[in-house]
């Protein structure tokens, strides 16, 4: 093995060792600080009760159950909602202009926040 190859292997080994040490230190700090319990992307994490109630109250759109039965009445409701959306889309005169992204078009209130 030449001297350059040996130095390259040593450099790669030291870089991997530094990466492993700093990652271990970061994970220890993450666990000891309690931030690990704030991670809401972990499977099995249950939200707070007030968050469940807030999410439940915010659902104002009609949704269909994944396991529910689809009958003629439900299909008619779906088609009516679809026609409303299609009418709104067809009413846009310039779909690539700034109007479709305006606050009014997106339903964003421009009232100042308290």
N, C-alpha and C positions, 0 to 999 in steps of 0.2 A: 504494500500500500504506500502510495506516495505521501509526501508531507501535506500537500494540498488536500488530498482526499481525506486524510486523517483529521485535518483541521475542520473540514466541512462536516464530517460525522460528529465531531465534538460540538460544533456550533449548533447542529440540528438537535443533538441530545440536550444541550443546555437550554435551548429555546423551548423544547417540550417540557422539560423539568420546571422552568419558570412558569409556563402556562398552567401546568398542573398545580403548582403551589399557589399561584394567585387565584385560580378558580376555587381551590379548596378553602382558602381564606375568605373569599367572597361568600361561599355557601355557608360557612360557619357564622359569619356576621349576619347573613340573611336569616338564618334560623334563630340565632340568639337575640336578635333585635325584635323578633315577633312579626316581621313583615311577611313571613311565610303564611301566616294565618289570614292575611289580607288578600291573598291570591285567590281570586274568584274563578279562575279557569280550571281549578282542580276538579276532577270528577268527584261527585258525591258532596260537594259543598252546598249547604243549604242557606239561602238568603234569609235575612232578618224578616220578622213578621210584618213590619211596617213596609218593607220593600215589596213583599208579596201583595199586600193590600193596595199599594200605590200602582203596581203594574196591572193589577186586576181592574182598577178604576179607569186607567188610561185606555183600555181596550174599547174603543168606540166603533171599530169596524167589525163587520160581520165576518166570521170565519167558519170554515167547515171542519168538522171533526175528521181526523184521519181514519177512524174506524167506524164512522157513522154511516147510516144508510142514505143512499141518494135516491130520492123519489122525484116525481114530476114537479111537485111544489118547490122543492129545493132547487131543482134545475131551472125553473122559471125565475126564481129570485136571482140566481147566478147570471142568467142571460140578461135580465133587466139591469143589474149592476154593470155588466160588461158593455151594454149598449150606452149607458151613461158615460162611461169612461171613453168609449169610442167616439161619442158625440163631442166630448171635450177635446179629444185629440184632433178630430177633423176640423174643429173650429179655429185652430191655430193657423193663422195665415202664413206666417214665416217661421217654420219649425227650426231653422238654424239661426234665427236672429236672437236678440237679447230678451224678447218678450216671454218666451217659455221659462226663462230662469228668473223672472222678476219675482219680487216678494208676494205680489198678489196672486200670480199663477201658482206659486208653490204653497200658498196658504200660510205664509209667515206674517205674523203680526208685527207691525212696525212701531207699536206702542212702546214708550220707554219703560225699562225695568226699574222697579223701586229700589 
